[in-house]
Amino acid sequence: MLLPDTIVDLIRHGEPAGGQRYRGHRVDDPLTEKGWSQMWNSVGEYQKWTNIITSPLQRCSSFAFALGERLNIPVTVESRFKEVGFGIWEGLSHDEVRNNRAEEFQAFIADPVNCRPQGAEPLDTFLQRVNLAYEEIIRVDQSHHYLIVAHAGVIRAIIARTAHVAPSGFYRIKISNGGITRIRHTKTGVVLELLNGTLSGNHPSL
C-alpha cells in the first residue's frame, strides 16, 4: 500500500515593524498589524496541518504559536530555520545600503556567494543548516502535513534544494510577505506546487 504524500507548506512572516531593512538573525522586529493580517489572510480557514515548525525569531514564532493555539496543533521551534545573517548590513534600510554602500551592494548583487556583507553568514553554511533541518523533518515523520513559518532566505533555501537552483541564483527567487509555498514529496519524487500563494478561499486540490 502506498503511503500518503508528505506535504510541506512554508509561509514567510508578514510585514515587520521598521520598514524595509536588512534583518538577519540579530535584528528581529515584531510584526505590524498589516503583517499579522497578511499571514491570517493567507492561511484562511485551512486546518489540514499536523505539525507547525517555526523559526525562533519573533516575527515568525509569534504567529506560529497563535495559529497552533487556534487549531490545537503542536508547534516546534527549529533554531536552524532562523534567517541568514547579514553582518554589518543588519538594521540598515535597503536605501541606506544602496546609497551609502553602493560598491558593496553592486558586488553582492553580482556575486551573492562570494561578495557577502562584512561579517555575514556564508551562503553555503546557511544553505547547509537549513537543508539539514528540512531533511530531518521529511525523513523522520513521513506522510505528515507540515507548516513551516520562516523567512524569505529559509524558504529560498528549501526551494533551491527542491528545484536544484544554484546558490548564485538564490536571490532571484521572490518570496512575498505572508506568501505560502507548497512542496509535495511523493514516492516518485518531489514537486514544487505553489509559490507565493494563499490557502484562503476554495482550493479543493489543496
C-alpha positions in Angstrom: 0.0 0.0 0.0 1.4 3.4 -0.9 1.9 5.8 1.9 0.2 9.2 1.7 2.4 12.1 0.4 4.4 14.3 2.7 3.3 17.9 2.2 5.3 20.9 3.4 3.7 24.3 3.4 6.1 27.3 4.0 4.8 30.7 5.0 7.0 33.8 5.1 6.4 36.1 8.1 4.3 39.2 7.4 5.5 42.8 7.3 7.7 43.6 10.3 7.9 47.0 12.1 10.7 49.3 11.0 10.2 49.4 7.2 12.3 47.7 4.6 15.6 46.9 6.1 18.1 44.0 6.3 17.0 41.7 9.1 19.1 38.6 9.6 19.0 36.8 12.9 20.3 39.7 15.1 17.6 42.2 14.1 14.1 40.9 15.0 11.3 43.4 14.7 7.7 42.4 15.7 5.0 42.1 13.1 2.9 45.2 12.2 -0.8 45.0 12.2 -0.6 44.6 8.4 2.0 41.8 8.9 -0.5 39.9 11.1 -3.3 40.4 8.6 -1.1 39.2 5.7 -0.5 35.9 7.5 -4.0 35.3 8.7 -5.4 36.1 5.3 -3.0 33.6 3.7 -3.9 30.7 5.9 -7.6 31.5 5.9 -9.6 28.7 7.5 -7.2 26.0 6.4 -6.9 23.2 9.0 -5.1 20.2 7.5 -1.7 20.6 9.1 -0.4 18.0 11.5 2.6 20.0 12.8 3.8 23.6 12.8 7.5 24.3 12.8 8.8 27.8 13.3 12.0 29.9 13.3 12.8 31.1 16.8 12.6 34.8 15.7 9.5 36.6 16.9 8.4 37.8 13.5 7.7 34.1 12.8 7.2 32.4 16.2 4.5 34.9 17.4 2.2 33.9 14.5 3.1 30.2 14.7 2.1 29.9 18.3 -1.1 31.9 17.8 -2.1 29.6 14.9 -1.1 26.5 16.8 -3.3 27.6 19.7 -6.2 28.4 17.4 -6.0 25.0 15.6 -4.8 22.9 18.6 -1.7 21.9 16.6 1.7 21.2 18.2 4.3 23.9 17.5 8.1 23.2 17.4 10.8 25.8 17.4 13.7 24.9 15.0 16.7 27.2 15.5 18.2 26.2 12.2 15.3 28.0 10.4 16.4 31.5 11.6 17.2 33.9 8.8 20.6 34.2 7.1 23.0 36.6 8.9 23.6 39.8 7.0 26.6 41.0 9.1 27.1 44.8 9.2 24.1 45.3 6.9 21.7 44.2 9.6 19.4 47.0 10.8 20.3 49.2 7.7 17.5 50.1 5.3 17.6 48.9 1.8 18.1 52.6 0.6 21.0 53.1 3.1 22.8 50.2 1.7 22.2 51.1 -2.0 23.2 54.7 -1.5 25.9 54.6 1.2 27.5 51.2 0.4 26.9 51.3 -3.4 30.1 49.4 -4.3 29.4 46.7 -1.7 25.8 46.4 -2.8 26.6 46.1 -6.5 29.2 43.4 -5.7 26.7 41.5 -3.7 24.1 41.7 -6.4 26.6 40.4 -9.0 28.0 37.6 -6.8 26.0 36.9 -3.6 28.0 33.8 -2.9 31.5 35.4 -2.7 30.7 39.0 -2.0 28.8 38.8 1.2 28.5 41.8 3.6 31.3 42.0 6.2 30.5 39.5 9.0 27.6 37.9 7.1 26.9 34.2 7.3 28.4 32.4 4.3 25.7 31.3 1.9 26.9 27.8 1.7 26.8 27.5 5.5 23.3 28.9 5.6 22.0 26.5 2.9 23.6 23.5 4.7 22.0 24.3 8.1 18.5 24.9 6.6 18.6 21.9 4.4 19.9 19.6 7.1 16.9 20.6 9.3 14.5 20.2 6.4 15.8 16.8 5.5 15.5 15.6 9.1 11.8 16.7 9.2 10.8 14.9 6.0 12.9 11.8 6.8 11.7 11.2 10.3 8.0 11.8 10.0 6.7 10.8 6.6 3.1 11.2 5.4 2.6 14.3 7.6 1.4 17.7 6.5 3.7 20.4 7.9 3.6 24.2 8.1 7.0 25.9 8.4 6.8 29.5 9.5 10.1 31.1 8.4 11.9 33.8 6.4 12.5 34.6 2.8 16.0 33.2 2.9 14.9 30.0 4.5 12.2 29.5 2.0 14.5 30.3 -0.9 17.0 27.7 0.5 14.3 25.0 0.6 13.0 25.9 -2.9 16.6 25.9 -4.2 17.1 22.4 -2.8 13.8 21.2 -4.4 14.4 22.8 -7.8 18.2 22.4 -8.0 18.8 26.1 -8.1 22.4 27.1 -7.8 23.4 29.4 -4.9 24.3 32.1 -7.4 20.6 32.3 -8.3 19.4 32.3 -4.8 18.2 35.9 -4.6 16.3 35.7 -7.9 13.5 33.9 -6.1 10.9 36.4 -4.9 9.2 35.4 -1.6 6.4 37.7 -0.6 5.4 38.6 3.0 2.7 36.2 4.0 3.2 34.2 0.8 2.8 30.4 1.0 4.9 27.9 -0.8 4.0 24.2 -1.1 6.3 21.3 -1.6 4.9 17.7 -2.1 7.1 14.7 -1.5 5.7 11.5 -3.2 7.0 8.0 -3.7 8.2 9.0 -7.2 9.8 12.4 -6.4 9.3 16.0 -5.2 7.2 18.7 -6.7 7.0 22.5 -6.1 3.3 23.0 -6.3 2.7 26.6 -5.1 4.8 29.8 -4.8 3.7 33.0 -3.0 0.1 31.7 -2.9 -2.6 31.6 -0.2 -4.8 28.9 1.2 -7.8 31.2 1.6 -10.9 30.5 -0.5 -11.8 27.4 -2.4 -8.9 25.2 -3.2 -10.3 21.6 -3.3 -7.0 20.1 -4.6 -5.0 21.6 -1.6 
